[in-house]
Amino acid sequence: MRSSVPTYPVLRLRDGGNVVAACALEILVMLGRLPGARTVGDISHITGYSIAATAAALDWLERRGSVRRVGAWAITAATRSELSTRPETFSYLQRVAVTALYRCGARTGDEIAWRAGESATDVHRVLAWLYRHRRLYHVTAYQLASKKEPASWDQ
């Protein structure tokens, strides 16, 4: 009988260690140092591991309860272009949200509100509007399962 749990080929380092385990350790250290959630691409870029190795390590860490998936936002290419050429087309809170995403990459709504010092309710309302008008899209991001968000994220 085959197991329903996906298996990954064991990739070996020169010293005999497992690449997934080495990548997982680096991911835990990196996520512990950085605020907020990060996408697989962000984590891969920061750690230097391939996207496949990073995804395998994140899957392994998630199954063990060390990291959790969260929904995050990213801006579309059209929004990025419009922000660079015509920022006045955005209202104040829209500009705050898309500028945070432009500068920082994919982030959760709570993190955007916290970084901007704005009400989470207002920021979530603006993000929903931007999403409905196809200026943002959803992405999956990861963060430490035990990491506590700053108190102001609970607004």
C-alpha positions as CSV (number, residue, x, y, z in Angstrom):
1,M,0.0,0.0,0.0
2,R,1.2,3.5,-0.8
3,S,1.1,6.2,1.7
4,S,-0.9,9.4,0.9
5,V,1.9,11.5,2.3
6,P,4.1,12.9,-0.4
7,T,7.7,11.7,-0.3
8,Y,10.6,13.7,-1.5
9,P,13.9,12.3,-2.8
10,V,16.5,12.4,-0.2
11,L,19.1,14.9,-1.3
12,R,22.5,14.6,0.3
13,L,25.0,17.2,1.1
14,R,28.7,16.3,0.9
15,D,28.8,15.7,4.6
16,G,25.8,13.3,4.3
17,G,23.2,15.7,5.7
18,N,19.7,16.1,4.3
19,V,19.1,19.3,2.2
20,V,15.5,19.5,3.4
21,A,16.5,19.4,7.0
22,A,19.3,22.0,6.5
23,C,16.9,24.2,4.5
24,A,14.3,23.8,7.2
25,L,16.7,24.9,9.9
26,E,17.7,28.0,8.0
27,I,14.0,28.8,7.3
28,L,13.2,28.6,11.0
29,V,16.1,30.9,11.9
30,M,15.2,33.4,9.1
31,L,11.5,33.5,10.0
32,G,12.4,34.0,13.7
33,R,14.4,37.1,12.8
34,L,12.0,38.7,10.3
35,P,8.6,40.2,11.2
36,G,5.6,39.0,9.3
37,A,5.1,36.2,6.8
38,R,7.1,35.4,3.7
39,T,6.2,33.6,0.4
40,V,8.1,30.6,-0.8
41,G,9.9,32.8,-3.4
42,D,11.0,35.3,-0.7
43,I,12.2,32.5,1.6
44,S,14.0,30.8,-1.3
45,H,15.7,34.1,-2.3
46,I,16.8,34.9,1.3
47,T,18.1,31.4,2.1
48,G,19.6,30.7,-1.3
49,Y,17.9,27.3,-1.7
50,S,16.0,26.4,-4.8
51,I,12.2,26.9,-4.7
52,A,11.7,23.1,-4.8
53,A,13.9,22.6,-1.8
54,T,12.3,25.5,0.1
55,A,8.8,24.3,-0.7
56,A,9.7,20.7,0.5
57,A,11.2,22.1,3.7
58,L,8.2,24.3,4.4
59,D,5.9,21.4,3.8
60,W,7.9,19.3,6.2
61,L,7.9,22.1,8.8
62,E,4.2,22.7,8.4
63,R,3.4,19.0,9.0
64,R,5.4,19.2,12.2
65,G,3.6,22.3,13.4
66,S,6.6,24.7,13.2
67,V,5.3,27.0,10.5
68,R,1.8,27.9,9.4
69,R,0.3,29.1,6.1
70,V,-1.3,32.5,6.0
71,G,-3.0,34.5,3.3
72,A,-1.1,37.5,2.0
73,W,-1.5,40.1,-0.7
74,A,0.7,41.1,-3.6
75,I,0.3,43.8,-6.1
76,T,-0.3,43.2,-9.8
77,A,2.2,44.4,-12.5
78,A,-0.4,47.0,-13.7
79,T,-0.7,48.4,-10.1
80,R,3.1,48.5,-9.7
81,S,3.4,50.4,-13.0
82,E,0.5,52.8,-12.1
83,L,2.0,53.5,-8.7
84,S,5.4,54.5,-10.3
85,T,3.9,56.6,-13.0
86,R,0.6,58.1,-11.5
87,P,0.6,57.7,-7.7
88,E,-2.1,60.4,-7.4
89,T,-4.7,58.0,-8.8
90,F,-4.7,56.2,-5.4
91,S,-6.4,57.5,-2.2
92,Y,-4.3,57.9,0.9
93,L,-5.0,54.5,2.4
94,Q,-4.8,52.8,-1.0
95,R,-1.4,54.4,-1.5
96,V,-0.3,53.3,1.9
97,A,-1.3,49.7,1.1
98,V,0.2,49.4,-2.4
99,T,3.4,51.2,-1.4
100,A,4.0,48.8,1.5
101,L,3.4,45.9,-0.9
102,Y,5.6,47.6,-3.6
103,R,8.5,48.1,-1.2
104,C,8.2,44.9,1.0
105,G,6.7,42.3,-1.3
106,A,3.7,40.1,-0.3
107,R,2.4,40.8,3.2
108,T,-0.6,40.1,5.3
109,G,-3.2,42.9,5.8
110,D,-2.4,43.0,9.5
111,E,1.3,43.5,8.9
112,I,0.5,46.3,6.4
113,A,-1.7,48.1,9.0
114,W,0.9,47.6,11.7
115,R,3.8,48.9,9.5
116,A,1.7,51.9,8.4
117,G,0.3,52.7,11.9
118,E,-3.2,52.6,10.5
119,S,-6.4,50.8,11.7
120,A,-6.4,47.1,10.7
121,T,-10.1,47.4,9.9
122,D,-9.6,50.3,7.5
123,V,-6.6,48.7,5.8
124,H,-8.5,45.4,5.4
125,R,-11.4,47.3,3.8
126,V,-9.1,49.0,1.4
127,L,-7.3,45.8,0.5
128,A,-10.7,44.1,-0.2
129,W,-11.6,47.1,-2.5
130,L,-8.2,46.8,-4.3
131,Y,-8.7,43.1,-4.7
132,R,-12.2,43.5,-6.2
133,H,-10.8,46.0,-8.7
134,R,-8.0,43.6,-9.7
135,R,-5.1,45.6,-8.3
136,L,-4.0,42.9,-5.8
137,Y,-4.0,39.1,-5.7
138,H,-3.8,36.5,-3.0
139,V,-0.7,34.6,-2.3
140,T,0.3,32.0,0.3
141,A,2.9,33.0,2.8
142,Y,4.4,31.2,5.8
143,Q,5.3,32.3,9.3
144,L,6.4,30.7,12.5
145,A,3.5,28.9,14.2
146,S,4.5,30.1,17.6
147,K,5.4,33.6,16.7
148,K,3.2,36.2,18.3
149,E,2.2,39.2,16.3
150,P,2.7,42.7,17.8
151,A,-0.1,43.8,20.1
152,S,-1.1,46.5,17.6
153,W,-2.0,43.9,15.0
154,D,-5.1,43.0,17.1
155,Q,-6.8,46.4,16.5
